[in-house]
Amino acid sequence: MFDRLRTRWRAFLALRSGTRFRRQHRRRQARPHPVRTLLAVAGGLLLILAGIAMLVLPGPGLLVIAIGAALIAGESLTVARLLDRVDFCTNVRYQRWRRRREAARRAR
């Protein structure tokens, strides 16, 4: 079970930033199942609510919110598009930060 999850996670990360969640959505919608859809949306909403609570309580609130949103993105194209935008913007800012950090290291 963990090998399959690890393989899917690596395949997910190998996709180009800004397209990952929409491709995941298409893959999930290729074989729709109403029970899986209901469980994914309900579980995602519960995780988002728990993550919001963890923003003020001890715990990894933002991480739990992101996992809940990713669960919902597998069932909702709108959420998948939103997460792709967030993924792309985050990746661009991270790369910019790394370039600046490398330039600062070289200047020393």
Salt bridges, closest charged atoms under 4 A:
ASP3 OD1 - ARG6 NH1 3.10
GLU75 OE2 - ARG28 NH2 2.94
GLU75 OE2 - ARG36 NE 3.86
ASP84 OD2 - ARG22 NE 2.85
ASP87 OD1 - ARG20 NH1 3.34
GLU102 OE2 - ARG105 NH1 3.56
